[in-house]
């Protein structure tokens, strides 16, 4: 991912500043590196990665696939920090180049997706850009000392990426269930809540979406979801008639006993 992010930034810079006479580098700006520079260069030095806790989504995504219920953890959001510097033979050229790169980055509140490379195309959310907004160097002299190079003015750059942890919890899809409530001192049943459900299939055995399923005696109806599933809740136990109507108008009926923990499927 980080390599593809680098290539995306490189494409953005080259498209705005032009490829003629300018290089883009992501190497550590050490003394040995800077001694090899032969023409003006923009350097993006990756400093740190921090999870953005303010953007963390603590809820699961719910999906139903092939009679299974899947819960997927939302991707984490990670802030990627760069120190951006300009390198040239003359100081005036460096200042000019740094100002141009500052303007190029500030004109884009989000990273333009037309420059995405590789896995960057998998980012579902826009990638926000913050330029010269955060002081990422608490002690710049220490950084340059560690790089064994002379101090250079820099621009801070922060981008926020999605990191998919691929955390998936999978379990059978529950369509029919019964919940009993009892009085603890007497252990007597005080209330029973029943949910029943099933799946509607077409002639070829594929799940049928948007079919109408009705409890005839109560005139209570629901529509099937994209997987053909339907459920009814809070209906008293007893004998009922379930009626399913396909989108083309074909009707099927069946008798059911509410509360026997079965699933009730229809096939047209």
C-alpha positions as CSV (number, residue, x, y, z in Angstrom):
1,X,0.0,0.0,0.0
2,X,2.7,2.5,1.0
3,X,4.6,1.9,-2.2
4,X,1.4,2.5,-4.2
5,X,0.8,5.7,-2.2
6,X,4.3,6.9,-3.1
7,X,3.7,6.2,-6.8
8,X,0.4,8.0,-6.6
9,X,2.0,11.1,-5.1
10,X,4.7,11.0,-7.7
11,X,2.1,11.0,-10.5
12,X,0.3,13.9,-8.9
13,X,3.5,16.0,-8.6
14,X,4.8,15.2,-12.1
15,X,1.4,16.0,-13.7
16,X,1.3,19.4,-12.0
17,X,5.0,20.4,-12.0
18,X,6.0,18.7,-15.2
19,X,8.5,15.8,-15.6
20,X,11.2,17.9,-17.3
21,X,14.0,18.8,-15.0
22,X,12.4,17.6,-11.7
23,X,12.8,14.3,-9.9
24,X,10.6,12.9,-7.1
25,X,12.2,10.8,-4.4
26,X,11.1,8.8,-1.4
27,X,14.5,7.9,0.0
28,X,15.9,9.0,3.3
29,X,17.4,12.5,2.6
30,X,20.8,11.6,4.1
31,X,24.1,13.3,3.2
32,X,25.0,10.4,0.9
33,X,21.7,10.7,-0.9
34,X,21.8,14.5,-1.4
35,X,25.4,14.3,-2.7
36,X,24.1,12.2,-5.7
37,X,21.4,14.7,-6.7
38,X,22.0,16.0,-10.2
39,X,18.9,18.1,-10.8
40,X,16.0,19.7,-8.7
41,X,14.3,17.0,-6.6
42,X,11.2,16.9,-4.4
43,X,11.7,14.5,-1.5
44,X,8.8,12.8,0.4
45,X,10.3,11.3,3.6
46,X,7.9,9.0,5.4
47,X,8.1,9.9,9.1
48,X,5.4,8.0,10.9
49,X,2.1,6.1,10.8
50,X,-0.6,6.7,13.5
51,X,-4.1,5.4,13.7
52,X,-6.7,8.2,13.5
53,X,-8.9,7.2,16.6
54,X,-11.4,10.0,15.9
55,X,-12.4,8.3,12.7
56,X,-12.5,4.8,14.1
57,X,-15.8,3.0,13.5
58,X,-16.7,0.7,16.4
59,X,-19.6,-1.0,14.7
60,X,-19.6,-4.1,12.5
61,X,-20.9,-4.2,8.9
62,X,-23.7,-6.8,8.6
63,X,-24.0,-8.9,5.4
64,X,-26.0,-11.9,4.4
65,X,-24.5,-14.3,1.9
66,X,-25.4,-17.9,1.0
67,X,-27.5,-18.6,4.1
68,X,-24.7,-17.2,6.3
69,X,-24.6,-14.0,8.3
70,X,-21.3,-12.2,8.1
71,X,-20.0,-9.3,10.3
72,X,-17.1,-7.4,9.0
73,X,-15.1,-4.9,11.0
74,X,-14.8,-1.5,9.4
75,X,-11.4,-0.6,8.1
76,X,-9.2,1.4,10.4
77,X,-8.1,4.9,9.4
78,X,-4.4,5.5,9.5
79,X,-2.6,8.9,9.2
80,X,0.5,8.8,7.1
81,X,3.0,11.6,7.7
82,X,5.6,12.9,5.3
83,X,8.3,15.5,5.6
84,X,8.5,17.2,2.2
85,X,11.6,19.0,1.2
86,X,13.0,20.6,-2.0
87,X,16.6,20.1,-3.2
88,X,18.5,22.1,-5.8
89,X,21.9,23.6,-6.4
90,X,20.9,27.1,-5.5
91,X,18.9,28.1,-2.4
92,X,16.6,30.3,-4.5
93,X,15.7,27.3,-6.7
94,X,15.0,25.2,-3.6
95,X,12.6,27.9,-2.2
96,X,10.9,28.3,-5.5
97,X,10.4,24.5,-5.9
98,X,9.2,24.1,-2.3
99,X,6.6,26.9,-2.8
100,X,5.3,25.2,-6.0
101,X,4.9,21.9,-4.3
102,X,3.2,23.5,-1.4
103,X,0.7,25.1,-3.8
104,X,0.2,21.8,-5.7
105,X,-0.7,19.9,-2.6
106,X,-2.9,22.6,-1.1
107,X,-5.0,22.7,-4.2
108,X,-6.2,19.2,-3.5
109,X,-8.2,18.7,-0.3
110,X,-8.3,15.0,-1.2
111,X,-6.0,12.9,-3.2
112,X,-7.3,12.9,-6.8
113,X,-8.3,9.3,-7.6
114,X,-7.3,9.6,-11.3
115,X,-3.7,9.3,-10.1
116,X,-4.3,6.2,-8.0
117,X,-1.9,3.3,-8.5
118,X,-2.3,-0.4,-7.6
119,X,-3.9,-1.0,-4.2
120,X,-4.8,2.7,-3.8
121,X,-7.7,1.9,-6.1
122,X,-9.2,-0.2,-3.3
123,X,-9.7,2.8,-1.0
124,X,-13.4,3.1,-0.6
125,X,-13.3,6.5,1.0
126,X,-11.6,9.7,-0.4
127,X,-8.1,10.1,1.0
128,X,-7.9,13.5,2.7
129,X,-4.8,15.7,2.4
130,X,-3.6,18.1,5.1
131,X,-0.7,20.3,4.1
132,X,1.3,22.5,6.5
133,X,-1.4,21.9,9.2
134,X,0.5,19.8,11.7
135,X,3.9,20.2,13.3
136,X,5.3,16.7,12.9
137,X,8.8,17.5,13.9
138,X,9.1,18.2,17.6
139,X,12.8,18.7,17.2
140,X,13.8,19.1,13.6
141,X,17.5,19.3,14.5
142,X,17.4,15.8,15.8
143,X,16.0,14.4,12.5
144,X,18.6,16.1,10.4
145,X,21.3,15.0,12.8
146,X,20.1,11.4,12.5
147,X,20.2,11.8,8.7
148,X,23.7,13.3,9.0
149,X,22.7,16.2,6.7
150,X,22.2,19.9,6.9
151,X,18.9,21.5,8.0
152,X,16.4,22.1,5.3
153,X,13.0,23.9,5.4
154,X,10.2,21.4,5.1
155,X,6.4,21.1,4.6
156,X,4.4,18.7,6.7
157,X,2.0,16.4,4.7
158,X,-0.7,14.1,6.2
159,X,-2.8,11.7,4.3
160,X,-5.4,9.4,5.8
161,X,-5.7,5.9,4.4
162,X,-8.1,2.9,5.1
163,X,-6.4,-0.2,6.5
164,X,-8.7,-3.2,6.0
165,X,-8.0,-5.7,8.9
166,X,-10.0,-8.4,7.1
167,X,-11.7,-9.3,10.4
168,X,-14.8,-11.3,9.5
169,X,-17.1,-13.1,11.9
170,X,-19.3,-15.7,10.1
171,X,-22.2,-17.6,11.5
172,X,-25.4,-19.4,10.2
173,X,-28.2,-17.0,9.3
174,X,-30.9,-17.3,12.0
175,X,-34.4,-16.8,10.6
176,X,-36.4,-18.6,13.2
177,X,-35.9,-18.2,16.9
178,X,-37.9,-18.3,20.2
179,X,-37.1,-16.2,23.3
180,X,-38.7,-17.3,26.7
181,X,-39.0,-15.0,29.7
182,X,-39.5,-16.6,33.1
183,X,-40.2,-15.4,36.6
184,X,-37.0,-16.3,38.6
185,X,-38.7,-17.0,42.0
186,X,-41.3,-19.4,40.5
187,X,-39.5,-20.4,37.2
188,X,-42.8,-20.0,35.5
189,X,-42.9,-18.8,31.9
190,X,-44.2,-15.3,31.8
191,X,-43.8,-14.3,28.1
192,X,-42.7,-15.9,24.9
193,X,-41.5,-13.9,21.8
194,X,-41.4,-15.8,18.6
195,X,-39.7,-14.9,15.3
196,X,-40.0,-17.2,12.3
197,X,-38.7,-16.8,8.8
198,X,-37.7,-18.6,5.7
199,X,-36.5,-18.1,2.1
200,X,-38.4,-17.8,-1.2
201,X,-36.9,-19.4,-4.3
202,X,-37.8,-19.2,-7.9
203,X,-38.3,-22.1,-10.3
204,X,-34.5,-22.6,-10.8
205,X,-33.8,-22.6,-7.1
206,X,-32.3,-19.1,-6.9
207,X,-33.3,-16.8,-4.0
208,X,-36.2,-14.6,-5.0
209,X,-36.1,-10.9,-4.0
210,X,-39.1,-8.6,-3.5
211,X,-41.6,-11.4,-3.1
212,X,-44.5,-10.6,-0.8
213,X,-45.0,-12.9,2.2
214,X,-48.1,-12.6,4.3
215,X,-49.5,-14.0,7.5
216,X,-53.1,-14.4,6.3
217,X,-54.9,-14.5,9.6
218,X,-53.2,-11.3,10.8
219,X,-52.9,-9.6,7.4
220,X,-49.2,-8.9,8.3
221,X,-46.9,-8.8,5.4
222,X,-43.2,-8.3,4.6
223,X,-41.0,-8.4,1.4
224,X,-38.0,-10.7,0.9
225,X,-34.5,-9.2,0.8
226,X,-32.0,-9.6,-2.0
227,X,-31.2,-13.1,-0.6
228,X,-34.9,-14.1,-0.7
229,X,-35.1,-14.1,3.2
230,X,-38.1,-13.0,5.2
231,X,-38.9,-12.8,8.9
232,X,-41.9,-12.1,11.1
233,X,-41.6,-11.1,14.8
234,X,-43.9,-10.7,17.8
235,X,-46.7,-13.0,16.6
236,X,-48.5,-15.2,19.1
237,X,-48.0,-18.9,18.9
238,X,-50.6,-20.9,17.0
239,X,-51.6,-22.2,13.6
240,X,-51.3,-19.8,10.7
241,X,-51.3,-19.6,6.9
242,X,-48.3,-18.2,5.2
243,X,-48.9,-16.8,1.7
244,X,-46.0,-15.9,-0.7
245,X,-46.6,-13.9,-3.8
246,X,-43.9,-13.8,-6.5
247,X,-43.2,-10.5,-8.4
248,X,-45.0,-12.0,-11.4
249,X,-48.1,-12.6,-9.3
250,X,-47.8,-16.3,-8.7
251,X,-49.0,-17.3,-5.2
252,X,-48.1,-20.2,-2.9
253,X,-49.6,-21.0,0.5
254,X,-48.6,-23.3,3.4
255,X,-49.8,-24.0,6.9
256,X,-47.4,-23.4,9.7
257,X,-47.3,-23.9,13.4
258,X,-45.9,-20.7,15.0
259,X,-43.2,-21.4,17.5
260,X,-41.9,-24.8,16.5
261,X,-38.4,-23.4,15.6
262,X,-38.6,-24.4,12.0
263,X,-37.8,-22.3,8.9
264,X,-40.5,-22.0,6.2
265,X,-39.3,-22.0,2.6
266,X,-41.3,-21.4,-0.6
267,X,-40.4,-22.5,-4.1
268,X,-42.2,-21.1,-7.2
